[in-house]
Amino acid sequence: MLRVMAGDTVSISAKAFYNIAKTLPGQGVDVMPVLGSAIAALASGGTAPLGEASQLAADLGTTASQSVTLLPASPPLEGQGEADPTAGLKFVLYNAEFEVVEDNTGTKIVEDKINTIQTLATDKMVMQENGFLEVFVDNQAQTPVFFDNLMVTHTPSRVLEVNSYYPSGLLMYGADMTFQAAGDEYNGYKYNSKELQTQMNLGWLDYGARMLDGPRWFVPDPLAEKYYNISPYAYVGNNPIRFIDPDGMKLVLFENGQYMTTVDDGKDKVTGYNQLSRVNENGEKEFTGGGHFSFNDPEIDLKAIENRVINKVEFVSDETVENQINRSGVKEHRGFFSGYSYANKSSRHGIMDYGHQGADYYGDLNKNTFYVRESIAYNIGDYGNYLWGRGMAELGIDLGNSLMAAHVNNFVNGYVFRKDKTTLYDFGKGTYGSPSALDSPADQRAIAKGYISSPIGLKSVKSKFGLIKRFIP
């Protein structure tokens, strides 16, 4: 009996031999004591005495003795007589509720080959459910069949543990709700992938800013006076089905790409989440998943939300980014001199001005939307910088020179001549002041992120890792 988890790989093999010179009563292996002891040990967490094992097997309603009958009897091959064996190597997977899993249950029959050592083997089987795999040999014929070298090769999957939780984070106990892989490896990351604190057996989960103790925070909300109808210790406003809080910080919540609310707990750090939902055939809303993201420029982005200028979020695919880069023509002008010349004439109000091109010409970018790439949300201005950085990588211009070119452009056209002022990047009060002499840190981050998102760009900066760390905190 082998404990397995969904995704584990198991292969089974054995040798078999028989002749028909002698006919005796059935010589099958009696699996009852072995299976009973195994089940008792698994149930008690140790090795049970034989008397207890036998009693447990009996209490289970002869589950062990019926394991053979769960499989069809090995049919005699064509030409076999009454003395020929119906025997084989058999395996049964029981799930956590001790129901037979048909996809991982079967038999390898001893063939009609007298006085020949036969190999009975399965291909590698991927376990479909968590449970217990029983492997045994069986002979229901009158001819003695000899089995030897029974081998079971078990390759665990990378899954260490399966847990089911109530929405509030409490663990659902039960054989069909929790399952842990065999072995000594420990999984310390539990509900919402947060690390369980084992000191003094308190059972807290570390969310970074605060500790979660079951369905409530260990410390009060610093802005509890804003929510008199909710306990200051309540997790996600006592509505864990609708809301999540990935790190105990301020949370900006979207649903199906539409802004819903901001849960403000007074912390400086901010994170976003887009909750996916649908209406089922009964007219009820179902939540089907979602995605986390941070903000490239949290200060400006939050003000844009407060000003009700940005109210949507869109997760941008690789295919969309590639299309936006291709239409700018950068790949046709790759090279040192060609690249610099093309960037110089195409960047400002040209085809490499990706924000304006997407909004004014192609219509696939909008001022009211955040664009998420690599789990970072960019407003339209920063997303234009992200694409510009990727375009510079495709032109073959190195990252350092690309970042410096952005500083020069900001100084000349923004700070000195004030030519770059545009309503497209104005997100309301407190978001669009007088330009500084240098490009902003958020603009530089977006350019660098876009640059290394290109395989060409990433390859070119591998030897300059210090430069990457400088511009990508």
C-alpha positions as CSV (number, residue, x, y, z in Angstrom):
1,M,0.0,0.0,0.0
2,L,1.5,3.3,-1.2
3,R,0.3,6.8,-0.3
4,V,0.3,8.9,-3.4
5,M,-0.7,12.4,-4.4
6,A,-2.2,13.7,-7.7
7,G,0.6,14.2,-10.1
8,D,2.9,11.5,-8.7
9,T,4.3,9.0,-11.3
10,V,4.3,5.3,-10.5
11,S,5.5,2.3,-12.6
12,I,5.1,-1.3,-11.5
13,S,6.8,-4.5,-12.7
14,A,7.1,-8.2,-11.7
15,K,8.4,-11.5,-13.0
16,A,6.0,-14.5,-13.4
17,F,6.6,-18.2,-14.2
18,Y,4.4,-21.3,-14.3
19,N,4.1,-24.8,-15.8
20,I,1.0,-27.1,-16.0
21,A,2.7,-30.4,-14.8
22,K,1.0,-30.0,-11.5
23,T,-2.5,-28.8,-10.7
24,L,-3.2,-27.5,-7.2
25,P,-5.9,-25.3,-5.5
26,G,-5.7,-21.5,-6.1
27,Q,-2.3,-20.1,-5.0
28,G,-3.2,-16.4,-4.8
29,V,-1.5,-14.1,-2.4
30,D,-3.5,-13.5,0.8
31,V,-3.5,-9.7,1.0
32,M,-5.9,-9.4,3.9
33,P,-3.4,-9.2,6.8
34,V,-1.0,-6.9,4.8
35,L,-3.7,-4.5,3.7
36,G,-5.3,-4.5,7.1
37,S,-2.0,-3.7,8.9
38,A,-1.3,-0.9,6.3
39,I,-4.7,0.7,6.8
40,A,-4.4,0.5,10.5
41,A,-1.0,2.1,10.5
42,L,-2.1,4.9,8.2
43,A,-5.2,5.6,10.4
44,S,-3.2,5.6,13.7
45,G,0.0,7.2,12.5
46,G,2.1,4.3,13.6
47,T,2.4,0.5,13.4
48,A,-0.7,-1.3,14.8
49,P,-0.6,-4.7,16.5
50,L,-1.9,-7.6,14.4
51,G,-5.0,-7.9,16.5
52,E,-5.9,-4.3,16.0
53,A,-5.1,-4.5,12.3
54,S,-7.4,-7.5,11.8
55,Q,-10.2,-5.8,13.7
56,L,-9.8,-2.6,11.7
57,A,-9.9,-4.6,8.4
58,A,-13.1,-6.3,9.6
59,D,-14.6,-3.0,10.6
60,L,-14.0,-1.6,7.2
61,G,-16.5,-3.9,5.8
62,T,-14.0,-6.3,4.2
63,T,-12.6,-3.5,2.0
64,A,-9.3,-5.3,1.9
65,S,-10.6,-8.7,0.9
66,Q,-12.8,-7.2,-1.8
67,S,-9.9,-5.4,-3.5
68,V,-9.4,-8.4,-5.8
69,T,-13.0,-8.6,-6.8
70,L,-13.0,-4.9,-7.8
71,L,-11.0,-6.0,-10.8
72,P,-12.4,-8.2,-13.5
73,A,-11.1,-11.8,-13.2
74,S,-8.2,-12.4,-15.6
75,P,-9.8,-14.0,-18.7
76,P,-8.3,-17.2,-20.1
77,L,-6.5,-16.6,-23.4
78,E,-7.7,-18.4,-26.5
79,G,-6.7,-22.1,-26.3
80,Q,-6.3,-22.2,-22.5
81,G,-7.7,-25.1,-20.7
82,E,-9.1,-25.5,-17.2
83,A,-5.6,-26.1,-15.8
84,D,-4.2,-22.9,-17.4
85,P,-3.7,-19.9,-15.0
86,T,-5.8,-16.8,-14.8
87,A,-3.3,-14.8,-12.8
88,G,-1.6,-11.4,-12.9
89,L,-0.1,-8.3,-11.4
90,K,-2.8,-6.0,-10.2
91,F,-3.1,-2.4,-8.8
92,V,-5.9,-0.4,-7.4
93,L,-5.9,3.3,-6.5
94,Y,-8.3,4.4,-3.7
95,N,-8.9,8.1,-3.4
96,A,-9.2,9.9,0.0
97,E,-12.7,8.5,0.4
98,F,-11.6,5.0,-0.4
99,E,-13.4,5.0,-3.7
100,V,-11.7,3.2,-6.6
101,V,-10.1,5.5,-9.2
102,E,-10.7,3.7,-12.5
103,D,-8.0,5.5,-14.4
104,N,-5.2,4.2,-12.1
105,T,-6.7,0.7,-11.6
106,G,-5.9,-2.3,-13.8
107,T,-4.1,-5.7,-14.2
108,K,-1.3,-7.2,-16.2
109,I,-2.2,-10.8,-17.1
110,V,0.2,-13.8,-17.1
111,E,0.2,-14.9,-20.7
112,D,-0.1,-18.4,-22.1
113,K,3.7,-19.1,-22.1
114,I,4.6,-22.3,-20.3
115,N,8.0,-22.6,-18.7
116,T,8.9,-19.0,-19.6
117,I,9.9,-16.2,-17.3
118,Q,7.5,-13.4,-18.1
119,T,7.8,-9.7,-17.4
120,L,4.6,-8.0,-16.2
121,A,5.0,-4.2,-16.3
122,T,3.0,-1.0,-16.6
123,D,4.0,2.2,-18.3
124,K,4.6,5.2,-16.1
125,M,1.2,6.2,-14.6
126,V,0.3,9.7,-13.4
127,M,-1.9,9.5,-10.4
128,Q,-5.2,11.2,-11.0
129,E,-6.2,11.8,-7.4
130,N,-4.7,11.8,-3.9
131,G,-5.0,8.4,-2.2
132,F,-3.6,5.0,-1.6
133,L,-2.3,2.7,-4.3
134,E,-2.5,-1.0,-3.6
135,V,-0.2,-3.3,-5.6
136,F,-0.5,-7.1,-5.4
137,V,-0.2,-10.4,-7.4
138,D,-3.2,-12.7,-7.7
139,N,-3.7,-16.2,-8.9
140,Q,-7.3,-17.5,-9.3
141,A,-6.3,-20.7,-11.3
142,Q,-5.5,-24.2,-10.1
143,T,-1.9,-24.0,-11.4
144,P,0.8,-22.7,-9.2
145,V,2.2,-19.4,-10.5
146,F,5.5,-18.1,-9.1
147,F,6.0,-14.3,-8.9
148,D,9.3,-12.6,-8.1
149,N,11.0,-9.2,-8.3
150,L,7.9,-7.2,-7.6
151,M,9.0,-3.5,-8.0
152,V,7.1,-0.3,-7.5
153,T,8.9,2.9,-8.6
154,H,7.3,6.0,-7.1
155,T,8.4,9.5,-8.3
156,P,6.7,12.2,-6.2
157,S,5.4,15.3,-8.0
158,R,6.5,18.7,-6.8
159,V,3.3,19.1,-4.8
160,L,4.0,18.8,-1.1
161,E,0.6,19.5,0.3
162,V,-3.0,20.0,-0.7
163,N,-5.2,22.0,1.7
164,S,-8.8,23.2,1.5
165,Y,-9.8,26.4,3.3
166,Y,-12.9,28.2,4.3
167,P,-13.0,31.8,2.8
168,S,-11.8,33.2,6.1
169,G,-8.6,31.1,6.1
170,L,-9.6,28.4,8.5
171,L,-8.5,24.9,7.4
172,M,-11.1,22.3,6.4
173,Y,-10.2,19.1,8.1
174,G,-11.0,15.7,6.6
175,A,-9.4,13.0,4.5
176,D,-10.9,14.5,1.3
177,M,-9.9,18.1,2.2
178,T,-6.2,17.9,3.2
179,F,-3.4,15.7,2.0
180,Q,0.3,15.8,2.6
181,A,3.0,14.0,0.5
182,A,5.1,11.3,2.1
183,G,8.6,12.3,3.2
184,D,10.2,14.9,5.4
185,E,9.8,18.0,3.2
186,Y,7.9,20.7,4.9
187,N,5.6,23.2,3.3
188,G,5.4,26.4,5.4
189,Y,3.2,28.4,3.0
190,K,-0.5,28.0,3.7
191,Y,-3.6,30.2,3.1
192,N,-3.0,32.8,0.3
193,S,0.6,31.4,0.1
194,K,1.5,33.1,3.3
195,E,4.1,31.6,5.6
196,L,2.9,29.9,8.8
197,Q,4.7,31.2,11.9
198,T,5.4,28.1,14.0
199,Q,6.9,29.9,17.1
200,M,5.0,29.0,20.3
201,N,2.4,27.2,18.2
202,L,0.4,30.4,17.6
203,G,-0.5,29.6,14.0
204,W,-0.2,33.1,12.7
205,L,0.2,33.8,8.9
206,D,2.8,36.5,8.0
207,Y,1.3,39.0,5.5
208,G,4.3,41.3,5.7
209,A,2.6,44.3,7.3
210,R,0.5,42.4,9.8
211,M,-0.1,38.9,11.1
212,L,-3.3,37.1,10.4
213,D,-4.8,35.0,13.2
214,G,-7.5,32.8,11.7
215,P,-10.1,35.1,10.2
216,R,-8.9,38.3,11.9
217,W,-5.8,40.5,12.1
218,F,-3.6,40.3,15.2
219,V,-3.4,44.1,15.3
220,P,-6.2,46.7,14.7
221,D,-6.7,48.6,11.5
222,P,-4.9,52.0,11.9
223,L,-7.8,53.6,10.1
224,A,-10.5,51.8,12.0
225,E,-12.3,55.2,12.7
226,K,-13.3,55.2,9.0
227,Y,-15.3,52.0,9.3
228,Y,-17.4,52.1,12.4
229,N,-19.6,49.2,11.3
230,I,-16.6,46.8,10.9
231,S,-14.4,45.4,13.7
232,P,-10.9,47.0,13.7
233,Y,-9.5,43.5,13.6
234,A,-11.6,42.3,10.6
235,Y,-9.9,40.7,7.6
236,V,-10.9,42.3,4.3
237,G,-14.0,43.9,5.8
238,N,-15.4,40.6,6.9
239,N,-16.0,39.7,3.2
240,P,-13.3,37.2,2.2
241,I,-15.4,35.8,-0.7
242,R,-15.3,39.2,-2.5
243,F,-12.1,40.8,-1.3
244,I,-8.5,39.7,-0.7
245,D,-5.6,41.4,1.0
246,P,-2.3,39.9,-0.3
247,D,0.1,41.7,2.0
248,G,-1.9,43.5,4.7
249,M,-1.3,46.8,2.9
250,K,-3.6,49.2,1.0
251,L,-5.6,47.3,-1.7
252,V,-7.0,48.6,-4.9
253,L,-9.7,46.2,-6.1
254,F,-11.0,45.8,-9.6
255,E,-13.6,43.3,-10.9
256,N,-13.4,42.1,-14.5
257,G,-11.2,45.1,-15.3
258,Q,-13.5,47.7,-13.7
259,Y,-12.4,49.7,-10.6
260,M,-14.5,48.8,-7.5
261,T,-13.0,50.2,-4.3
262,T,-9.8,50.9,-2.4
263,V,-9.3,49.3,1.0
264,D,-7.1,51.8,2.9
265,D,-5.4,50.6,6.0
266,G,-3.0,53.6,6.4
267,K,0.1,51.8,5.0
268,D,2.4,53.3,2.4
269,K,2.6,50.3,0.2
270,V,-0.2,49.7,-2.3
271,T,-1.1,46.7,-4.3
272,G,-3.9,45.9,-6.8
273,Y,-6.1,42.9,-7.6
274,N,-8.4,42.2,-10.5
275,Q,-11.2,39.8,-9.4
276,L,-12.7,37.7,-12.2
277,S,-16.3,36.8,-12.0
278,R,-19.3,35.6,-14.1
279,V,-23.0,35.1,-13.7
280,N,-24.0,31.4,-13.8
281,E,-27.1,29.8,-15.3
282,N,-29.0,30.4,-12.1
283,G,-28.3,34.1,-12.2
284,E,-25.8,33.9,-9.4
285,K,-22.4,35.6,-9.4
286,E,-19.4,33.2,-9.3
287,F,-15.8,34.3,-8.7
288,T,-13.4,32.5,-11.1
289,G,-10.0,33.7,-10.2
290,G,-8.0,36.9,-10.6
291,G,-4.5,38.5,-10.7
292,H,-2.3,40.6,-8.4
293,F,-0.2,43.5,-9.5
294,S,1.8,46.4,-8.2
295,F,1.8,50.0,-9.5
296,N,4.8,51.5,-11.4
297,D,4.0,55.0,-10.0
298,P,1.9,54.5,-6.9
299,E,1.6,58.1,-5.9
300,I,0.4,59.3,-9.3
301,D,-1.7,56.2,-10.0
302,L,-3.6,56.4,-6.7
303,K,-4.4,60.1,-7.4
304,A,-5.6,59.2,-10.9
305,I,-8.0,56.7,-9.3
306,E,-9.1,59.2,-6.7
307,N,-9.7,61.8,-9.4
308,R,-11.8,59.2,-11.3
309,V,-9.7,59.5,-14.4
310,I,-8.5,55.9,-14.4
311,N,-11.1,53.3,-13.6
312,K,-10.1,50.2,-15.6
313,V,-7.3,47.7,-15.8
314,E,-6.2,45.5,-18.7
315,F,-3.7,42.6,-18.6
316,V,-1.6,42.9,-21.8
317,S,-0.6,39.7,-23.6
318,D,2.8,39.1,-25.2
319,E,1.1,39.0,-28.6
320,T,-0.4,42.5,-28.1
321,V,3.0,43.9,-27.1
322,E,4.7,42.3,-30.1
323,N,2.1,43.8,-32.4
324,Q,2.5,47.3,-30.9
325,I,6.3,47.0,-31.4
326,N,6.1,45.6,-34.9
327,R,3.9,48.5,-36.2
328,S,6.5,51.0,-35.1
329,G,9.0,49.6,-37.6
330,V,11.9,49.3,-35.2
331,K,12.8,45.8,-36.3
332,E,13.5,47.0,-39.8
333,H,16.1,49.6,-38.6
334,R,18.2,47.5,-36.2
335,G,21.8,48.6,-36.0
336,F,24.0,51.2,-34.3
337,F,23.7,54.1,-36.8
338,S,20.4,53.1,-38.3
339,G,18.9,52.6,-34.8
340,Y,20.0,56.0,-33.4
341,S,18.8,57.8,-36.5
342,Y,15.4,56.1,-36.5
343,A,14.9,56.7,-32.7
344,N,15.9,60.4,-33.1
345,K,13.3,61.1,-35.7
346,S,10.5,58.7,-34.5
347,S,10.4,59.1,-30.8
348,R,8.9,62.5,-30.1
349,H,5.4,62.8,-31.7
350,G,6.5,60.1,-34.2
351,I,5.8,56.4,-34.7
352,M,7.8,55.5,-31.5
353,D,5.6,57.8,-29.4
354,Y,3.7,54.7,-28.4
355,G,1.3,56.4,-26.0
356,H,0.0,58.9,-28.5
357,Q,0.1,56.4,-31.4
358,G,-2.0,53.9,-29.4
359,A,-4.5,56.5,-28.2
360,D,-4.8,58.9,-31.2
361,Y,-4.1,56.6,-34.2
362,Y,-4.6,52.9,-33.4
363,G,-7.2,53.4,-30.7
364,D,-6.0,50.5,-28.5
365,L,-4.7,52.6,-25.6
366,N,-6.9,54.7,-23.3
367,K,-6.2,57.3,-20.7
368,N,-8.7,55.7,-18.3
369,T,-6.9,52.3,-18.2
370,F,-3.9,50.7,-16.4
371,Y,-1.9,48.3,-18.5
372,V,-0.4,45.3,-16.7
373,R,2.8,43.7,-17.8
374,E,4.9,41.3,-15.6
375,S,2.5,42.0,-12.7
376,I,3.1,45.8,-12.8
377,A,0.4,48.3,-13.7
378,Y,1.3,51.3,-15.9
379,N,-0.8,54.3,-16.7
380,I,-0.8,55.2,-20.4
381,G,2.2,57.5,-20.1
382,D,4.3,54.9,-18.3
383,Y,3.1,52.2,-20.7
384,G,4.3,54.3,-23.6
385,N,7.7,54.5,-21.8
386,Y,7.6,50.7,-21.4
387,L,7.0,50.2,-25.1
388,W,9.7,52.8,-26.0
389,G,12.2,51.0,-23.9
390,R,11.4,47.7,-25.7
391,G,11.6,49.5,-29.0
392,M,15.1,50.9,-28.2
393,A,16.2,47.3,-27.4
394,E,14.9,46.1,-30.7
395,L,16.9,48.9,-32.4
396,G,20.1,47.6,-30.8
397,I,20.7,50.7,-28.6
398,D,22.0,49.7,-25.1
399,L,20.0,50.4,-22.0
400,G,22.3,53.0,-20.5
401,N,22.1,55.2,-23.6
402,S,18.4,54.7,-23.9
403,L,17.9,55.9,-20.3
404,M,20.2,58.9,-20.9
405,A,18.3,59.8,-24.1
406,A,15.1,60.0,-22.1
407,H,16.8,62.3,-19.6
408,V,18.0,64.5,-22.4
409,N,14.6,64.7,-24.1
410,N,12.9,65.6,-20.8
411,F,15.5,68.3,-20.1
412,V,15.4,69.9,-23.6
413,N,11.8,69.5,-24.7
414,G,10.1,69.4,-21.2
415,Y,12.1,71.5,-18.8
416,V,13.7,74.1,-21.1
417,F,11.3,74.6,-24.0
418,R,8.1,73.2,-22.3
419,K,7.1,71.5,-25.6
420,D,5.9,68.1,-24.2
421,K,2.9,69.2,-22.1
422,T,-0.1,67.1,-23.2
423,T,-3.6,66.4,-21.8
424,L,-3.2,62.7,-22.5
425,Y,-0.9,62.2,-19.5
426,D,-2.8,64.6,-17.2
427,F,-4.7,62.5,-14.7
428,G,-6.2,65.3,-12.7
429,K,-5.3,67.2,-9.6
430,G,-1.8,66.5,-8.2
431,T,-0.7,64.4,-11.2
432,Y,0.7,66.7,-13.8
433,G,2.9,69.6,-12.5
434,S,5.8,71.4,-14.0
435,P,8.4,69.0,-15.5
436,S,11.7,68.5,-13.7
437,A,15.1,68.7,-15.3
438,L,15.5,64.9,-15.4
439,D,13.2,62.0,-16.4
440,S,11.2,60.8,-13.3
441,P,12.2,57.6,-11.5
442,A,8.8,56.0,-12.6
443,D,9.5,56.9,-16.3
444,Q,13.0,55.4,-16.0
445,R,11.7,52.2,-14.3
446,A,9.1,51.8,-17.1
447,I,11.7,52.2,-19.8
448,A,14.1,49.7,-18.1
449,K,11.3,47.2,-17.6
450,G,10.3,47.4,-21.2
451,Y,13.9,47.1,-22.4
452,I,14.6,43.9,-20.6
453,S,11.2,42.5,-21.6
454,S,12.7,42.1,-25.1
455,P,14.9,39.0,-25.5
456,I,17.4,41.1,-27.4
457,G,17.4,43.7,-24.6
458,L,17.8,41.1,-21.8
459,K,20.7,39.5,-23.6
460,S,22.5,42.8,-24.1
461,V,22.4,43.7,-20.4
462,K,23.3,40.3,-18.8
463,S,26.8,41.5,-18.4
464,K,25.7,44.8,-16.9
465,F,23.6,43.6,-14.0
466,G,24.6,46.4,-11.8
467,L,23.0,48.9,-14.2
468,I,19.7,46.9,-14.2
469,K,19.6,46.9,-10.4
470,R,20.2,50.6,-10.3
471,F,17.1,51.4,-12.3
472,I,14.8,48.6,-11.3
473,P,14.4,48.7,-7.5
